[in-house]
Amino acid sequence: MLYLIRHSETGRESQPARRKQQRDIVGVLRAHLPDARFRTDTGRIFLETADDTAAAAVLAADVHGVTSFSRCRSCKLADLEPCVLAYAVELLAGKRSFAVRVKRVGAHRFTSAHKAAQLGRLIHARLPHLEIDLEAPEALLRVEIRDDDCYLFDAVIPGRDRRTDLAAPAPSEPRFLADQMLGRLAAWLRLLGFDTAHVLDQADSLLLRKSRQEGRILLTRDRALAAVRTASVFFVSSRELTSQLREVLAAFRLRVERDQMFTRCTACNHPVEAVAKERVRDKLPPVAYRLYDRFTWCRGCDKLYWQGGHYGRILGALEQLVGD
């Protein structure tokens, strides 16, 4: 079975972003369907597999980033008319009306509308008892022409992110994932003690999958990404950091506890632990070793923290949030 898979990078139109998402989706599909064969084109992934049931289930429920997909048949442009006729005879059995819709990509001597009308007349000549209904046809035969390759299908099945019957899982605790636009917010949520992952320059499909797999609430300023309902996504409307913090705290009814402040590494999100200054003497600036006695250490990235001059300024800002 051949599948035509459509994907889009929500909110970002650059080709590098689209290619990154395409690679991510193909990687996930390969993990689920190791025996499948893949071919890619701009905005499209073509999947050929013998396991039709598994492929349909994976595409509909497990792969973020897929806009929609269709089971299809393929042929060359030179063979389009006989292939369309054969497909129409099968598809339109028992139907009373039909229409043809064509999407064309590449350099051709015909327009999409002209080719749709031509194929419609051809089908009607073969099946004269059927009515051509462009407004509300009982069956819609779709043709996508990409250069010399043609794909025939009738159904467009929504992917996971466009489905309305899949509810986002409810996180059991306030754990967050900030997208690349919210790096400062991620650092300050960590200062408050909240588990907040942050990733840079990743495809939306990966962000949504990571959110779902790790039980995290995805924080974003991308409205299109925030519209996805099959993962826990929260749109941060404010541009200013303090307002963003208040917005997240209020939305999830989070309490800021003083004893949880400064318990996470602002760089990597790993919990920090107290460490004796003698153990880390060789890693400290001489002035820090001389002036301070209390240090914390991140086992994740080996970063050291102490209560320097910036500590009071940060604490003052955080205390305002505690007071709220």
C-alpha positions as CSV (number, residue, x, y, z in Angstrom):
1,M,0.0,0.0,0.0
2,L,1.2,3.5,-0.9
3,Y,0.6,6.5,1.4
4,L,0.9,10.1,0.5
5,I,1.7,12.0,3.7
6,R,1.3,15.7,4.1
7,H,3.2,17.7,6.8
8,S,3.8,21.3,7.7
9,E,5.9,23.2,10.2
10,T,3.4,25.3,12.0
11,G,4.2,28.9,12.3
12,R,7.5,28.6,10.4
13,E,7.8,28.6,6.7
14,S,11.5,28.3,6.1
15,Q,12.6,25.3,4.0
16,P,15.3,24.2,6.5
17,A,12.6,24.0,9.2
18,R,10.3,22.0,6.9
19,R,13.1,19.6,6.0
20,K,14.0,19.2,9.6
21,Q,10.4,18.2,10.4
22,Q,10.3,15.9,7.4
23,R,13.4,14.1,8.7
24,D,12.0,13.8,12.2
25,I,8.7,12.3,10.9
26,V,10.5,9.8,8.7
27,G,12.6,8.8,11.6
28,V,9.6,8.1,13.8
29,L,7.8,6.2,11.0
30,R,10.9,4.0,10.4
31,A,11.0,3.1,14.1
32,H,7.3,2.0,13.9
33,L,7.5,0.5,10.4
34,P,11.0,-0.8,9.9
35,D,10.2,-2.7,6.7
36,A,8.6,0.3,4.9
37,R,10.1,2.2,2.1
38,F,10.2,6.0,2.0
39,R,10.6,8.8,-0.6
40,T,10.3,12.5,0.1
41,D,9.4,15.6,-1.8
42,T,8.7,19.2,-0.8
43,G,5.9,19.0,1.8
44,R,5.3,15.3,1.1
45,I,6.5,11.9,2.4
46,F,5.6,8.8,0.4
47,L,5.4,5.6,2.4
48,E,5.1,2.1,0.8
49,T,4.4,-0.8,3.1
50,A,2.8,-4.2,3.1
51,D,1.4,-3.6,6.6
52,D,-1.6,-1.4,5.8
53,T,-3.3,-1.7,9.1
54,A,-0.2,-0.7,11.2
55,A,0.7,2.2,8.9
56,A,-2.8,3.7,9.1
57,A,-2.9,3.3,12.9
58,V,0.6,4.9,13.3
59,L,-0.2,7.8,11.0
60,A,-3.5,8.6,12.6
61,A,-2.5,8.3,16.3
62,D,1.2,8.3,16.9
63,V,3.0,10.8,14.6
64,H,3.1,14.5,15.4
65,G,3.6,16.8,12.5
66,V,1.5,14.9,10.0
67,T,-1.2,17.2,8.7
68,S,-3.1,14.5,6.8
69,F,-2.5,11.3,4.8
70,S,-4.1,9.4,2.0
71,R,-4.0,5.8,0.7
72,C,-3.3,6.3,-3.0
73,R,-2.3,4.8,-6.3
74,S,0.5,6.1,-8.4
75,C,1.2,6.3,-12.2
76,K,3.1,8.3,-14.6
77,L,1.6,11.4,-16.3
78,A,1.5,9.7,-19.7
79,D,-0.7,6.9,-18.2
80,L,-2.9,9.2,-16.1
81,E,-6.1,8.9,-18.2
82,P,-6.4,5.1,-18.3
83,C,-5.4,4.9,-14.6
84,V,-8.0,7.5,-13.7
85,L,-10.7,5.6,-15.6
86,A,-9.8,2.3,-14.0
87,Y,-9.8,4.0,-10.5
88,A,-13.1,5.8,-11.2
89,V,-14.9,2.6,-12.3
90,E,-14.0,1.1,-8.9
91,L,-14.5,4.2,-6.8
92,L,-17.8,5.3,-8.2
93,A,-19.6,1.9,-8.2
94,G,-23.0,2.6,-6.7
95,K,-22.6,6.3,-6.6
96,R,-24.8,8.9,-8.2
97,S,-22.5,11.9,-8.5
98,F,-18.8,12.8,-8.5
99,A,-16.2,15.5,-9.0
100,V,-12.5,15.6,-9.8
101,R,-10.0,17.8,-8.0
102,V,-6.5,18.2,-9.3
103,K,-3.4,19.6,-7.5
104,R,-0.4,20.3,-9.7
105,V,3.2,20.9,-8.7
106,G,5.9,21.5,-11.3
107,A,6.1,22.8,-14.8
108,H,3.2,21.7,-17.0
109,R,1.4,22.9,-20.1
110,F,-2.0,22.7,-18.4
111,T,-3.6,24.2,-15.3
112,S,-5.1,22.2,-12.4
113,A,-8.6,23.3,-13.3
114,H,-8.1,22.4,-17.0
115,K,-6.9,18.9,-16.1
116,A,-9.7,18.4,-13.6
117,A,-12.3,19.3,-16.2
118,Q,-10.6,17.1,-18.8
119,L,-10.6,14.1,-16.5
120,G,-14.2,14.8,-15.4
121,R,-15.4,14.7,-19.0
122,L,-13.5,11.5,-19.6
123,I,-15.1,9.7,-16.6
124,H,-18.5,11.0,-17.5
125,A,-18.1,9.7,-21.1
126,R,-17.3,6.3,-19.6
127,L,-20.0,6.4,-16.9
128,P,-22.7,8.6,-18.4
129,H,-25.3,7.7,-15.7
130,L,-23.3,9.7,-13.1
131,E,-23.8,13.4,-12.5
132,I,-20.9,15.8,-12.2
133,D,-21.5,17.8,-9.0
134,L,-18.9,20.3,-8.2
135,E,-20.6,21.5,-5.0
136,A,-21.5,18.4,-3.1
137,P,-20.4,15.3,-4.9
138,E,-21.1,11.9,-3.4
139,A,-17.5,10.9,-4.3
140,L,-14.5,13.1,-4.9
141,L,-11.7,11.7,-7.0
142,R,-8.5,13.6,-6.2
143,V,-5.3,13.7,-8.3
144,E,-2.0,15.1,-7.2
145,I,0.5,15.7,-10.1
146,R,4.1,16.3,-9.1
147,D,6.2,16.7,-12.2
148,D,5.8,13.4,-14.0
149,D,4.4,11.4,-11.1
150,C,0.7,11.2,-10.4
151,Y,-1.2,10.1,-7.2
152,L,-4.8,9.1,-7.2
153,F,-6.9,9.0,-4.0
154,D,-10.3,9.9,-2.6
155,A,-10.0,10.2,1.2
156,V,-7.9,12.7,3.2
157,I,-7.4,11.4,6.7
158,P,-6.4,14.0,9.4
159,G,-3.1,13.3,11.2
160,R,-2.8,13.3,15.0
161,D,-2.4,17.1,15.4
162,R,-5.6,17.7,13.4
163,R,-7.8,15.2,15.1
164,T,-10.5,16.2,17.5
165,D,-11.2,12.8,19.0
166,L,-7.8,12.5,20.7
167,A,-7.6,14.3,24.0
168,A,-4.3,15.6,25.3
169,P,-3.0,13.6,28.3
170,A,-3.3,15.4,31.6
171,P,0.2,15.9,33.2
172,S,0.3,14.5,36.7
173,E,2.6,17.3,37.9
174,P,3.6,20.8,36.6
175,R,6.5,19.8,34.4
176,F,7.2,22.1,31.4
177,L,8.9,22.2,28.0
178,A,9.7,25.6,26.7
179,D,10.2,26.1,23.0
180,Q,13.1,28.1,21.5
181,M,11.3,31.4,21.9
182,L,11.0,31.1,25.7
183,G,14.6,30.4,26.8
184,R,14.5,33.2,29.5
185,L,11.2,32.0,30.8
186,A,12.6,28.4,31.1
187,A,15.6,29.7,33.1
188,W,13.4,31.6,35.6
189,L,11.0,28.7,36.0
190,R,14.0,26.6,36.9
191,L,15.1,29.3,39.4
192,L,11.7,28.9,41.0
193,G,12.2,25.2,41.3
194,F,10.0,24.0,38.5
195,D,11.1,21.1,36.2
196,T,11.4,22.9,32.8
197,A,13.1,21.5,29.8
198,H,14.2,23.8,26.9
199,V,15.2,22.8,23.4
200,L,16.6,24.9,20.6
201,D,16.0,24.8,16.9
202,Q,13.9,21.6,16.8
203,A,10.9,20.6,14.6
204,D,7.5,21.2,16.1
205,S,6.8,17.5,15.7
206,L,9.7,16.7,18.0
207,L,8.5,19.2,20.6
208,L,5.0,17.8,20.6
209,R,6.3,14.2,20.8
210,K,8.6,15.1,23.7
211,S,5.8,16.9,25.5
212,R,3.6,13.8,25.2
213,Q,6.2,11.2,26.0
214,E,7.6,13.0,29.0
215,G,4.3,14.3,30.4
216,R,5.3,17.9,30.0
217,I,3.3,21.0,29.2
218,L,4.7,22.7,26.1
219,L,5.0,26.4,26.5
220,T,5.1,28.4,23.3
221,R,4.4,31.8,21.7
222,D,3.5,30.2,18.4
223,R,-0.3,30.4,18.0
224,A,-0.5,27.8,15.4
225,L,1.5,25.3,17.5
226,A,-0.7,26.2,20.5
227,A,-3.8,25.2,18.5
228,V,-2.8,21.5,18.7
229,R,-5.1,19.7,21.1
230,T,-3.5,16.2,21.1
231,A,-0.6,17.3,23.3
232,S,-0.6,19.6,26.4
233,V,0.3,23.0,24.9
234,F,-0.1,26.4,26.5
235,F,0.2,29.7,24.6
236,V,2.2,32.4,26.5
237,S,0.6,35.6,25.3
238,S,3.0,38.1,27.0
239,R,6.3,39.3,25.6
240,E,7.7,40.5,29.0
241,L,9.4,38.0,31.3
242,T,7.7,38.9,34.6
243,S,4.3,38.8,32.9
244,Q,5.1,35.5,31.3
245,L,6.0,34.0,34.7
246,R,2.8,35.4,36.3
247,E,0.8,34.0,33.4
248,V,2.2,30.5,33.7
249,L,1.9,30.5,37.5
250,A,-1.7,31.6,37.4
251,A,-2.7,29.3,34.5
252,F,-1.6,26.2,36.4
253,R,-2.3,27.5,39.9
254,L,1.3,27.0,41.0
255,R,2.6,28.1,44.3
256,V,6.2,29.4,44.6
257,E,7.8,27.9,47.7
258,R,10.9,29.6,49.1
259,D,12.6,26.3,49.9
260,Q,12.3,25.2,46.2
261,M,14.0,28.3,44.8
262,F,17.5,27.8,43.4
263,T,17.2,24.0,43.5
264,R,17.6,23.4,39.8
265,C,20.4,24.2,37.4
266,T,19.4,27.2,35.2
267,A,21.6,25.8,32.4
268,C,20.4,22.2,32.1
269,N,17.4,21.8,34.5
270,H,19.1,19.1,36.6
271,P,18.6,19.3,40.4
272,V,21.6,20.9,42.2
273,E,23.1,19.7,45.5
274,A,25.1,21.3,48.2
275,V,28.9,20.8,48.0
276,A,31.7,21.6,50.3
277,K,33.9,24.4,49.0
278,E,37.0,22.4,49.6
279,R,35.8,19.8,47.1
280,V,35.5,22.3,44.3
281,R,38.3,24.7,45.2
282,D,40.1,24.1,41.9
283,K,37.0,24.9,39.9
284,L,36.3,28.2,41.6
285,P,37.5,31.7,40.9
286,P,39.9,32.7,43.8
287,V,37.6,35.6,44.8
288,A,34.5,33.4,45.0
289,Y,36.4,30.9,47.1
290,R,37.6,33.7,49.5
291,L,34.3,35.5,49.9
292,Y,31.6,32.7,49.9
293,D,31.1,29.5,51.9
294,R,27.9,28.0,50.5
295,F,28.0,26.4,47.1
296,T,25.8,24.1,45.0
297,W,26.8,21.9,42.2
298,C,25.0,20.5,39.2
299,R,25.8,16.9,38.6
300,G,24.3,17.1,35.1
301,C,26.6,19.8,33.6
302,D,29.2,20.4,36.4
303,K,28.1,24.0,36.9
304,L,28.8,25.6,40.2
305,Y,26.6,28.2,42.0
306,W,27.2,30.6,44.9
307,Q,25.4,33.6,46.3
308,G,27.2,36.4,44.5
309,G,26.2,39.9,43.9
310,H,23.5,38.9,41.4
311,Y,21.9,36.6,44.0
312,G,20.2,39.5,45.8
313,R,18.8,41.0,42.6
314,I,17.3,37.6,41.5
315,L,16.0,36.9,44.9
316,G,14.3,40.2,45.1
317,A,12.5,39.6,41.8
318,L,11.5,36.1,42.9
319,E,10.2,37.3,46.3
320,Q,7.6,39.4,44.4
321,L,6.3,36.2,42.9
322,V,6.2,34.5,46.3
323,G,4.2,37.4,47.7
324,D,1.6,36.9,45.0
